[in-house]
Amino acid sequence: MLGLPKTTEMSKQLPKKAIYSKFQMNTAAKEKIDADISRITIVNEIAPDKVHIPAGERVKNFFVLLVVLKKKDIDEKTIVTLSKLIPQNNLFVLEYGGESKLAVYYTKVMQTEWKPTEEHKIELQGLNLDRVWENIVVAVGTVNIEQGNSLDEQIAVDEKRQKIEMEIVKLEKQARAEKQPKKKYEMVQRMRAYQEKLMLIGKEK
């Protein structure tokens, strides 16, 4: 799967009952996972003895999990729960009806777009598994790391930028609908202040 080396392949099904037991889930949480997921299988393990890439300081190995869905939409909280089930880093292949998207949990849930499962490919690039994992996160999350930033710093910058952009869009909508000139003017001024903040993001170092 994903064009990964055959040496990494495995097939270990994870019973949903094991998830329920580990997390002592209530009935509502169990029903949520049951509604979202048909089955979960570990299909690859990326480890130094399987790919001849040394372990990193933080990442010693990671798994690829095939998650067969009962419906195309899956709650991001379910992905977070699955990430905690196995205390290593996990790359999820969320599959439904011959299509899939890749997902990782790295400070937040990141996902690719849907496309036929066989078209998804992952390259193991990096001098150690820390770098390999970071490159996978960058690929899945389409993170554009700006010069001087670490992956964590770039994710934080992108989240800050996204929040400000959402505020600008909201203010634009409110300003268009506002009839009172004074209130409209105030909204436009706030919008300009946000736009200035947006221009400064990433230049604060």
N, C-alpha and C positions, 0 to 999 in steps of 0.2 A: 504493500500500500504506500502511496505517496512517492513511489520511485525509490524507496529506502532500500539499503542492502538486505539481501536475504538472511544474512547472519543476525539481523535484528528482529526477524519475524517470530511471533509467538501467537498463541491463541488461548487466552485465559478469560473465561467469562466471569463477570462480577455479578453475583446475584443481588437483586435490589434489596432482599432481606438483610444482606450484610450491611448495606448503607443504613437501613432503618435501625438496625441493632447498634451500629457504631455511634450514631448520632442521637439515639433515643428519641426518634422523631414522633411528633404527635400525629393523630389521624389525618389532619388537614395537610400536613407536610408530605405524608406518605401518598395521599391521594394526588397531590400535585405532581410528584415524580412519576407515579403510575400513569397519570394523564398525559405526561410529556414523553416518556421513554418506554420503548419496547424492550431493548436489551443493551447491555454494556459489555464490550469485550476489549481486553488489552491486546493490541495487535502488533505492537513493536516496542522493544526496549532499546534505547540508545545508551550504550555503556562503553567504557574504554576497551573492554575485552571483545566487544562485538564490532566496533568501527575503527579501532586503532587511533582514537583521538583521546588524549589524556583528560582526566577529570579536571575540573576547575576548582577554585577555592569554594565557590558556592554551589555549583551544579556538579554532582557526582554521576548522575544518570538522569534520564527522563523517559516518559512513556508516551506512546500514541494510543489513545482510546477511541474505538469506534462506538459511537452512541447512535443506535437506530431509534429514530423518533416515530411517535404515533401521529404527529402533526408537524407541520412545517415550522410553526412558531414555538420557541422554547423560552421560558422565563430565564433571564440572566442569573437570577438567584439560584436556579438549579445547577447552572454551570459552576458557580462559586461553591456550592455544596459538593459537587463531584470533585472539584479541585482539592477539597479538604479530605476527601476519602483516602487518597493516596498522598502521603506527605512529601512526594517528590513533585517536580514540575511535570505538567501534563499538557499534551497537545491533543485537542479533541477534534475528531472528525464527526460532525453532526450530520447524519444521513437521513434523507427521506425521499422515497420514490425515485431512486437512481441519481438524485442530486445530493450535494452536500456542501457544507461550508466548514472552514477550519476555525477553531476558537482556542484562545488561551486566557488564563487569568493571571495578569501581572499588574498588580495594584488596582486593576479594574479588568472587566471582561472586554476582550478585543476579538472581533470576528471578521472573516472575509465575506465576500458576496457568494451567493449560491451559484454553483455550476456543476456539470456532470462529475461524479466522483472520480472517474478515471483521469480527469484533466488536472486534478490537484497534484502538485509535485512540491517536495521540500528538499532543499539542498543543505547538506551538513557542512557549513562553511565556518571556519574558525580554528585557531591553534589549540584551543581547549574547549571543554563543554560549556564553560561560562559564556564564551564568545558564540559558540554554536547556538545556544539557547537564546541569547540576546538577538542574534540575527533572525531566528525564527519569529520572535516577538515583533521585531521590526517589520518582517514580511507580512505576518498575519494582521498586524495593526496598522499597516502602511504608515509607519512612523518615519518622518523625515527628520533625522537628527541634525540639528544646526551646529555649526562649528563651535567647539568648546563645550558642548553639552554632553553629559552622560545620558544613557537611555532613560533613567529615572527622572533626571532634570527635564529632558525633552517632553516626557509624558506630562509632567506637572505644568510645563509651559503651554502645551497644547490644550490641556483641560482649562487653564485660566483663560486662554484665548477663546475657546469655545463658549465659555460662560459669558464673556463680554459680548461676543458676536450675537448670542441669544438675546441679551439685554437690548442691544441696538435694534435688532429685528422687532422686538416687542414694543420699544419706544416709537419706532417708525410707524407701526400699525396704529398705536394709540394716537400719535400726532395727526395722522391722516383723518382719524375719526373725530378728533376733538374740534368742537365748534367755537369755543371761547379763545380769542386770540392770545390772551395772557398765558393761559395754560398751555396752548400749543407752543408758544415761544419758549416756555420753561422746559417743555419736553425736548424741543430741538436743541436747547443749550445742554441739557443732560446727555443727549445723544452725541453731541460734538465732544463732550468731555470723555465719554466712553471711547469714541473713535481715537482720541489722542492717547488714551491709555493703551488701546490696541496697538498703536504704532510703536509704543515704548516696550511692549512685551518682548522678552528675549534680548533686550539691549541693556538690561538692568545690571549686568555683571560689571 
